[in-house]
Amino acid sequence: MSERDVSRELAPVKVTLDVNGTAHRLEVPAHRTLLDAIRDDIGLTGTKKCCADGECGACTVFLDGRIVNSCLVLCAEAEGCSVGTIESLSVGGLTDLQEEFLAAGAVQCGVCIPGQVMAAEALLQTNPTAKPAEIREAMSGNLCRCAGYERIVAAIQAAAKRRGSSR
């Protein structure tokens, strides 16, 4: 049975999401992923669609405060949840983390960067003094096809240092 046949058989699902502080009421096919709802129904394209298999991390978002691969979450599963996308981080301009990604030259093709930044932000919120090995472990679910890993680690370390000195 094709995806088109399946979508005809399943009734649309009504979902309410809080995305970046704004309530969105959507009616989506039952098989719609959170990633596709964010990009196609809400129009926030900062979250990238890359592998669509949960392997690369490009689609990383916050879901009720924890990071998830939005390509693996059905929109209906996020009913009533709070979703934070890359757009939520830079409402008043670039964050210190985003500035450090730029300064370190960690931004190359840009496909993985939103997911990298979201995962790094989650890390710095839970472990603001992360060592390089801890950073690499925390970032292991986010792949970079341009192989900018050392620059990404350096950017995260620099942001951690900035945050530590501002306390």
C-alpha positions as CSV (number, residue, x, y, z in Angstrom):
1,M,0.0,0.0,0.0
2,S,1.4,3.4,-1.0
3,E,1.8,6.4,1.4
4,R,-1.0,8.1,-0.6
5,D,-3.3,5.1,0.0
6,V,-2.5,5.1,3.7
7,S,-3.2,8.8,4.1
8,R,-6.6,8.4,2.5
9,E,-7.5,5.7,4.9
10,L,-6.5,7.6,8.1
11,A,-8.5,10.6,9.2
12,P,-6.5,13.8,9.7
13,V,-5.4,14.5,13.3
14,K,-6.0,17.8,15.1
15,V,-2.9,18.8,17.0
16,T,-2.1,21.8,19.2
17,L,1.6,22.7,19.6
18,D,3.4,25.5,21.3
19,V,6.2,26.2,18.9
20,N,8.7,28.8,20.1
21,G,6.1,30.3,22.5
22,T,3.3,30.5,19.9
23,A,0.3,28.2,19.9
24,H,-0.4,26.4,16.6
25,R,-3.5,24.4,15.9
26,L,-3.0,22.1,13.0
27,E,-4.9,19.4,11.2
28,V,-2.4,17.0,9.7
29,P,-2.3,13.5,8.3
30,A,-1.8,10.9,11.0
31,H,1.6,10.0,9.5
32,R,2.9,13.6,9.4
33,T,6.2,14.0,11.3
34,L,6.9,16.9,13.7
35,L,9.7,17.9,11.3
36,D,7.3,18.2,8.4
37,A,4.7,20.0,10.5
38,I,7.4,22.5,11.6
39,R,8.7,23.1,8.1
40,D,5.6,22.8,5.9
41,D,2.6,23.6,8.1
42,I,4.2,26.2,10.4
43,G,6.7,27.6,7.9
44,L,9.8,27.5,10.1
45,T,12.6,26.2,7.9
46,G,15.6,26.5,10.2
47,T,15.1,22.9,11.3
48,K,16.7,20.9,8.5
49,K,15.5,17.7,6.8
50,C,18.4,15.6,5.9
51,C,18.3,11.8,6.4
52,A,14.7,11.5,7.7
53,D,15.8,8.4,9.5
54,G,17.0,9.8,12.8
55,E,20.7,9.2,12.0
56,C,22.1,12.6,11.4
57,G,20.6,15.0,14.0
58,A,20.0,17.9,11.5
59,C,16.4,18.0,12.6
60,T,17.1,18.3,16.3
61,V,14.6,20.3,18.3
62,F,13.6,20.7,21.9
63,L,10.4,18.8,22.9
64,D,9.3,19.7,26.4
65,G,12.8,20.6,27.2
66,R,14.6,17.6,25.9
67,I,16.3,17.2,22.5
68,V,14.7,14.9,19.9
69,N,15.1,14.1,16.2
70,S,11.9,15.7,14.9
71,C,11.9,13.3,11.9
72,L,11.2,10.4,14.3
73,V,8.3,12.1,16.2
74,L,4.9,12.1,14.8
75,C,3.2,15.4,15.0
76,A,0.3,13.8,16.9
77,E,2.7,12.5,19.5
78,A,3.7,16.1,20.3
79,E,0.1,17.1,21.0
80,G,0.1,19.7,23.8
81,C,3.9,19.9,24.0
82,S,6.3,22.8,23.9
83,V,8.6,22.7,20.9
84,G,11.7,24.8,20.5
85,T,13.3,25.2,17.1
86,I,16.6,26.9,16.2
87,E,14.6,30.1,15.6
88,S,13.7,30.2,19.3
89,L,17.4,30.7,20.2
90,S,18.1,33.9,18.3
91,V,15.0,36.0,18.8
92,G,17.1,39.0,20.0
93,G,20.0,38.3,17.7
94,L,22.6,35.6,17.6
95,T,23.3,33.8,20.9
96,D,26.8,33.5,22.3
97,L,26.9,29.9,21.0
98,Q,25.9,30.9,17.5
99,E,28.5,33.6,17.6
100,E,31.2,31.1,18.6
101,F,30.2,28.7,15.8
102,L,30.8,31.6,13.4
103,A,34.0,32.7,15.0
104,A,35.4,29.1,15.0
105,G,34.5,28.6,11.4
106,A,32.3,25.7,12.4
107,V,29.6,26.8,10.0
108,Q,30.3,25.3,6.6
109,C,27.5,24.1,4.3
110,G,24.8,24.8,7.0
111,V,22.8,21.6,6.8
112,C,23.8,20.2,10.1
113,I,24.3,23.5,12.0
114,P,20.8,24.1,13.4
115,G,20.8,20.6,14.9
116,Q,24.4,21.0,16.1
117,V,23.5,24.2,17.8
118,M,20.4,22.8,19.4
119,A,22.3,19.8,20.7
120,A,25.1,22.0,22.0
121,E,22.7,24.3,23.7
122,A,21.1,21.3,25.5
123,L,24.6,20.2,26.5
124,L,25.6,23.6,27.9
125,Q,22.3,23.8,29.8
126,T,23.0,20.5,31.6
127,N,26.8,20.5,31.7
128,P,28.1,24.1,31.3
129,T,31.7,23.0,32.1
130,A,31.8,20.1,29.6
131,K,35.2,18.8,28.7
132,P,36.1,18.0,25.1
133,A,35.4,14.3,25.5
134,E,32.0,15.1,27.0
135,I,31.2,17.5,24.2
136,R,32.1,14.8,21.6
137,E,29.9,12.3,23.4
138,A,27.0,14.7,23.7
139,M,27.4,15.7,20.0
140,S,27.8,12.1,18.7
141,G,24.2,12.0,17.4
142,N,24.8,15.0,15.1
143,L,26.7,14.2,11.9
144,C,28.6,16.8,9.9
145,R,29.3,15.8,6.3
146,C,31.8,18.6,5.9
147,A,33.8,17.1,8.9
148,G,34.0,20.3,10.9
149,Y,34.0,18.4,14.2
150,E,37.1,20.0,15.8
151,R,35.7,23.5,15.0
152,I,32.3,22.5,16.5
153,V,34.0,21.3,19.7
154,A,36.1,24.5,19.8
155,A,33.0,26.6,19.4
156,I,31.1,24.8,22.2
157,Q,34.2,25.2,24.5
158,A,34.4,28.9,23.7
159,A,30.7,29.4,24.4
160,A,31.0,27.5,27.7
161,K,34.0,29.7,28.6
162,R,32.0,32.9,27.8
163,R,29.0,31.7,29.8
164,G,31.3,30.8,32.7
165,S,32.9,34.2,32.8
166,S,29.6,36.0,32.7
167,R,28.4,34.5,35.9
